[in-house]
Amino acid sequence: MRELTAGKTAWRDKLQALTSYVQSGIRYVSHRIGIGGFQPHNAADIFRHQYGDCKDKATLLRVMLHETAIESYYALAQVDPRDCDT
């Protein structure tokens, strides 16, 4: 993870590097069965396996940001289920 932000001093550059990695480097795999539909996996597991769903990607990004001294917070977005793919 440190190599993603190496040489970057501005928080915005670090943020962009980490979000780009999580967006394109971590495969999206939906977890909707059981507790997996509600609780994110451990960030270390997400990073090791290189896949996760939305809440997993948010968890991984939050931990990566924290490790680079950028604080972030979860936010819940209410979505109309009719707008989601099934």
C-alpha positions as CSV (number, residue, x, y, z in Angstrom):
1,M,0.0,0.0,0.0
2,R,2.8,2.4,0.8
3,E,4.1,2.1,-2.8
4,L,0.8,3.6,-4.0
5,T,1.5,6.8,-2.1
6,A,5.3,6.9,-2.4
7,G,6.5,10.3,-3.4
8,K,3.1,11.9,-2.9
9,T,3.0,14.7,-0.2
10,A,-0.4,16.3,-0.8
11,W,-3.4,14.6,0.8
12,R,-5.3,15.0,-2.5
13,D,-2.7,13.1,-4.5
14,K,-2.7,10.3,-1.9
15,L,-6.5,10.2,-1.9
16,Q,-6.6,9.9,-5.7
17,A,-4.0,7.2,-5.8
18,L,-5.8,5.1,-3.2
19,T,-9.3,5.5,-4.5
20,S,-8.1,4.7,-8.1
21,Y,-6.5,1.5,-6.7
22,V,-9.6,0.4,-4.9
23,Q,-11.9,1.3,-7.8
24,S,-9.9,-0.5,-10.5
25,G,-7.6,-2.9,-8.6
26,I,-10.2,-4.6,-6.3
27,R,-12.7,-6.7,-8.2
28,Y,-16.4,-6.2,-7.3
29,V,-18.1,-9.3,-6.1
30,S,-21.5,-9.0,-4.5
31,H,-22.1,-10.5,-1.0
32,R,-25.8,-10.6,-0.4
33,I,-26.3,-13.9,1.5
34,G,-26.6,-13.9,5.3
35,I,-24.4,-11.6,7.3
36,G,-22.3,-10.9,4.2
37,G,-25.1,-8.6,3.0
38,F,-24.7,-6.4,6.0
39,Q,-21.3,-6.7,7.5
40,P,-18.0,-5.9,5.6
41,H,-15.1,-8.3,5.7
42,N,-11.8,-7.5,7.3
43,A,-9.7,-5.0,5.3
44,A,-6.7,-7.3,5.4
45,D,-8.8,-10.1,3.9
46,I,-10.2,-7.8,1.2
47,F,-6.6,-6.7,0.3
48,R,-5.2,-10.2,0.3
49,H,-8.0,-11.7,-1.9
50,Q,-8.3,-8.5,-4.1
51,Y,-12.1,-8.6,-4.2
52,G,-15.2,-7.4,-2.3
53,D,-18.5,-5.7,-2.5
54,C,-19.3,-2.0,-2.0
55,K,-19.0,-2.1,1.8
56,D,-15.8,-4.1,1.6
57,K,-14.3,-1.6,-0.8
58,A,-15.3,1.3,1.5
59,T,-13.8,-0.5,4.5
60,L,-10.5,-1.1,2.6
61,L,-10.3,2.5,1.4
62,R,-11.0,3.8,4.9
63,V,-8.2,1.7,6.4
64,M,-5.8,2.7,3.7
65,L,-6.7,6.4,4.1
66,H,-6.2,6.1,7.9
67,E,-2.8,4.5,7.4
68,T,-1.8,7.6,5.3
69,A,-3.1,10.0,8.0
70,I,-6.3,10.9,6.1
71,E,-9.4,10.4,8.3
72,S,-12.6,9.3,6.6
73,Y,-16.1,8.3,7.8
74,Y,-18.7,5.9,6.6
75,A,-22.0,7.4,5.3
76,L,-25.1,5.4,4.7
77,A,-27.0,6.1,1.5
78,Q,-30.6,5.1,1.2
79,V,-31.2,3.5,-2.2
80,D,-34.5,2.6,-3.7
81,P,-34.3,-1.2,-4.3
82,R,-36.0,-0.7,-7.7
83,D,-32.9,1.1,-8.8
84,C,-30.6,-1.8,-8.0
85,D,-29.6,-4.7,-10.3
86,T,-30.9,-8.0,-9.0
